[in-house]
Amino acid sequence: MSVRTRVAPSPTGDPHLGTAYVALFNFAFARQREGQFVLRIEDTDRARSTAMAETAILDALRWTGLDWDEGPDVGGAHGPYRQSERLDVYREHAEQLLGSGAAFRCFCTKERLDDVRRQQQARGETTRYDGHCLDMDPDEAADRADRGEAHVVRLNVPGTGVCRVEDGLRGEIEIPWAQTDMQVLVKSDGFPTYHLAVVVDDHLMGISHVLRGEEWISSMPKHRLLYDRFGWQMPVHYHLPLLRNPDHSKLSKRRNPTGLDYYRSTGYLPEALLNYLALMGWSMPDEREVFSLTEMIEAFDIERVSTGGPVFDFAKLDWMNGQHIRRLSPDEFMDRVGVWALNREALAPLVPLVQQRTERLSDLVSQVDYLLGDRRPLSMEDFNHKRLEPADCKRILDHAIRRLDDLQDWSRDTLHDSLRALAEVMDIGMRDFIAPLFIAVSGRAVSLPLFDAMSYLGRGRVRARLRSALEALGGVSKKEAKRLERGYRELW
């Protein structure tokens, strides 16, 4: 059997560390078996998917050194590779499911579904669709749909019994059908949900093995059911362990940098990052820790993948990066430094900021040190302000993080306008509002223009610095985080 694996990121935000992690294992599995590795873009979330995010994903994955045989940018025999360009395919398969009774049209309103969910929660039950439209006459449902009545298409799930699915790492898994919701397969806008699209695409693209995060185990019954209803053979599935914080919670941007651009812009070598990600779920037969991607592919054995929850340790990643840096020749090292930051393309955005402020070329270093490298560590005293208490600074930093998370465009003007709007709804003068942000971003009360600096640093490094500043102010407890989140929502 020809081995074909895939990675299918959603272009709804910054390229994620988890995407590189999953891509690495799919890439190594395919290459070790002389198979093909496919990149597919899951862009059916019309509200959040953007072309800019897709470009960023492709660029970030290329930086890691993981190349794909088929994809939206290179083509292939199984395209198109963007789900938004495959709507006719999903529509055809949805009609097939409706015709066989494997799916049904649901006309329930959001208000009714919310009410059902509240009642189930009050009774302590698992929240799921109650089957209200399941027994509707198919002809009546088709007539209502033809008249333009809003509806979705749902999967018909057995009410009793157990679904048994095989995981290549965990063996047989049993999940009661009662825990499986009657999943929406086609939304009211005609776009498919992940669950229909992933099954149809994996089959039509000939995917033989699926390596994905363990958070998808609970979706296996839905996918098993779809494969069975279509009469297709299900690919072999392996569910990789999730990357975790030191407290074993799921790695998330609320706690640590998760954007690939953060690691790229702060000077991690792509081969070191891949080396470390490999160790998150796998080990070499000889147990050595430092190895190249080529060496990993040569030795890769899926049986050596662990199902334990790997802790993402930044100190260990720094050590790993140092090991790979010391493997470089002096010429290679200089080339890497040049590619990283000391080149015309990277320095060009800084010129308008520093040229008019420079008397000697040596002044450049002190002006931009916090932009090219890390800013200095902060303390509580750095946030002393005649009109702001530490709690005010915390609130500003927390709300700024939440506001910036919603931005698609990271340009200087967008940053300025977005944070000015936040200052206004918080009823804080702009001069006072940006004071803790200056400290958090640059480590200085006065520095190069704040929004230009933020635009240059990028989302990942700015977020990391704002989070670090919150820690310098004493950190945010879970209870305090909920209060701040509630306060932020109430502003809008």
Residue pairs with C-beta under 8 A, 6 or more apart in sequence:
1 208
2 35
2 36
2 206
2 208
3 29
3 30
3 33
3 34
3 35
3 36
3 208
3 209
4 30
4 35
4 36
4 37
4 38
4 205
4 206
4 207
4 208
4 209
5 26
5 27
5 29
5 30
5 35
5 36
5 37
5 38
5 207
5 208
5 209
5 210
5 211
6 26
6 37
6 38
6 39
6 40
6 202
6 205
6 207
6 210
7 19
7 22
7 23
7 26
7 27
7 37
7 38
7 39
7 40
7 61
7 68
8 39
8 40
8 41
8 42
8 198
8 201
9 15
9 16
9 19
9 39
9 41
9 42
9 57
10 41
10 42
10 43
10 45
10 48
10 49
11 41
11 43
11 49
11 50
11 51
11 53
11 54
11 56
11 57
12 45
12 48
12 49
12 50
12 53
13 48
13 53
14 53
14 56
14 258
14 259
14 260
14 261
14 459
14 460
15 56
15 57
15 59
15 60
15 61
15 259
15 260
15 261
16 258
16 259
16 260
17 243
17 251
17 257
17 258
17 259
17 260
17 263
17 277
18 213
18 243
18 251
18 258
19 57
19 60
19 61
19 260
20 60
20 61
20 64
20 66
20 260
20 273
20 274
20 277
21 240
21 243
21 277
21 280
21 281
22 211
22 212
22 213
22 240
23 39
23 61
23 64
23 66
24 64
24 66
24 274
24 277
24 278
25 211
25 240
25 281
25 282
25 305
26 37
26 209
26 211
27 37
27 66
28 278
28 293
28 296
28 297
28 300
29 35
29 209
29 211
29 300
29 302
30 36
30 37
30 209
31 37
31 297
32 297
32 298
32 300
35 208
36 69
36 70
37 66
37 67
37 68
37 69
38 68
38 69
38 70
38 71
38 76
38 78
38 81
38 205
38 207
39 58
39 61
39 68
39 70
39 71
39 72
39 81
40 71
40 72
40 81
40 82
40 83
40 201
40 205
41 54
41 57
41 71
41 72
41 81
41 82
41 83
42 83
42 194
42 197
42 198
43 49
43 54
43 82
43 83
43 84
44 83
44 84
44 191
44 192
44 193
44 194
44 197
46 84
46 189
46 191
49 84
50 408
52 408
52 409
53 408
54 72
54 82
56 261
58 71
58 72
58 73
60 260
60 261
60 264
61 68
61 260
63 260
63 264
63 270
64 260
64 270
64 273
64 274
65 270
65 271
65 274
65 293
66 274
68 74
69 76
70 76
70 77
70 78
70 79
70 81
70 205
71 81
72 79
72 80
72 81
72 82
78 204
78 205
78 206
80 86
83 90
83 192
83 197
83 201
84 191
86 197
86 201
87 190
87 191
87 192
89 200
89 204
90 186
90 192
90 196
90 197
90 200
91 186
91 190
93 196
93 200
93 230
94 103
94 153
94 185
94 186
94 192
94 196
96 230
97 103
97 153
97 155
97 185
97 226
97 229
97 230
98 104
98 105
98 138
98 153
100 229
101 138
101 156
102 155
102 156
102 225
102 226
102 229
103 153
103 154
103 155
103 156
103 185
104 133
104 134
104 136
104 138
104 141
104 153
104 154
104 156
105 133
105 136
105 141
105 142
105 144
105 145
105 151
105 152
105 153
105 154
106 129
106 132
106 133
106 151
106 152
106 153
106 154
106 182
106 184
107 133
107 136
107 141
107 144
107 149
107 150
107 151
108 129
108 132
108 133
112 132
113 129
116 129
116 130
116 132
117 127
120 126
120 127
120 128
120 130
121 127
126 178
126 179
128 180
128 181
128 182
129 154
129 181
129 182
131 159
131 182
133 141
133 154
134 156
134 182
141 151
144 151
145 151
150 188
151 188
152 184
152 185
152 186
152 187
152 188
153 184
153 185
153 186
154 182
154 183
154 184
154 185
155 182
155 183
155 184
155 185
155 195
155 222
155 225
155 226
156 182
157 177
157 180
157 181
157 182
157 183
157 221
157 222
157 225
158 177
159 177
159 178
160 177
160 178
161 176
161 177
162 174
162 175
162 176
162 177
163 174
163 175
163 176
163 177
163 180
163 220
163 221
163 224
163 225
164 172
164 173
164 174
165 172
165 173
165 175
165 220
165 221
165 224
165 237
166 172
166 173
166 236
166 237
167 173
167 217
167 220
167 237
167 238
167 239
168 209
168 236
168 237
168 238
168 302
169 238
169 239
169 240
169 302
169 305
169 307
170 239
170 307
173 217
173 220
175 218
175 220
175 221
177 221
179 218
179 221
180 221
180 222
183 193
183 195
183 222
184 193
185 192
185 193
185 195
185 196
186 192
186 193
186 196
187 193
192 200
195 219
195 222
195 223
195 226
196 226
198 223
199 223
199 226
199 227
199 230
199 232
201 207
202 210
202 235
203 227
203 230
203 232
207 235
208 235
208 236
209 235
209 236
209 237
209 238
210 235
210 236
210 237
210 238
211 238
211 240
212 237
212 238
212 239
212 240
213 239
213 240
213 242
214 239
214 240
214 241
214 242
214 307
215 242
215 250
216 239
217 239
220 237
223 234
224 234
227 233
227 234
238 302
238 305
239 307
240 281
240 305
241 280
241 281
241 306
241 307
241 308
241 309
241 310
242 250
242 251
242 309
243 250
243 251
243 280
243 310
243 312
244 250
244 251
244 309
244 310
244 311
244 312
245 251
245 252
245 255
245 256
245 311
245 312
246 311
246 313
248 309
248 311
249 255
251 258
251 312
252 258
253 259
253 405
253 463
255 467
256 312
256 314
257 263
257 460
257 461
257 463
257 464
259 459
259 460
259 463
261 458
261 459
261 460
262 458
262 459
262 460
262 461
262 463
262 464
263 273
263 460
264 270
265 457
265 458
265 460
265 461
266 374
266 461
267 321
267 340
267 341
268 317
268 321
269 321
269 324
269 325
269 336
271 292
271 293
271 324
272 317
272 320
272 321
272 323
272 324
272 325
273 317
273 321
274 293
274 296
275 289
275 290
275 291
275 292
275 293
275 296
275 320
275 324
276 316
276 317
276 320
278 291
278 296
279 289
279 310
280 310
280 312
281 305
281 306
281 310
282 296
282 300
282 304
282 305
282 306
283 304
283 306
284 291
284 295
284 296
284 299
285 299
285 301
285 304
289 320
290 320
290 323
290 324
291 299
325 333
325 336
328 336
340 346
341 347
341 372
349 452
349 455
349 456
350 368
350 371
350 456
352 452
353 367
353 368
353 448
353 449
353 452
353 453
353 456
354 363
354 364
354 367
354 368
354 448
357 363
357 367
357 448
358 364
358 367
367 448
368 448
370 376
370 441
370 442
370 443
370 444
370 447
370 453
371 448
371 453
371 456
371 457
375 441
375 442
375 443
375 465
376 443
377 472
378 439
378 440
378 443
378 468
378 469
378 472
379 472
380 390
380 472
380 473
380 474
382 439
382 443
382 472
383 390
383 393
383 436
383 439
383 469
383 472
383 473
385 392
385 393
385 432
385 435
385 436
387 432
388 396
388 432
388 435
388 436
390 473
390 474
392 428
393 436
393 473
394 470
394 473
394 474
394 476
394 484
395 426
395 484
395 487
396 426
396 428
396 433
396 436
396 437
397 436
397 437
397 440
397 466
397 469
397 470
397 473
398 470
398 476
398 481
398 484
398 488
399 422
399 426
399 484
399 487
399 488
399 491
400 419
400 422
400 437
400 466
401 463
401 466
401 467
402 485
402 488
403 418
403 419
403 422
404 415
404 418
404 419
404 459
404 462
404 463
404 466
405 463
407 414
407 415
407 418
407 459
410 455
410 458
410 459
411 455
412 451
412 452
412 454
412 455
413 451
415 451
415 454
415 455
416 451
419 433
419 434
419 437
419 451
420 430
422 433
422 491
423 429
423 430
423 433
423 434
425 491
425 492
426 433
426 491
434 450
435 445
436 469
437 450
437 466
438 444
438 445
438 446
438 447
438 450
439 445
439 469
440 465
440 466
440 468
440 469
441 447
441 450
441 453
441 454
441 457
441 462
441 465
441 466
442 448
442 450
442 453
447 453
454 462
457 465
470 476
476 484
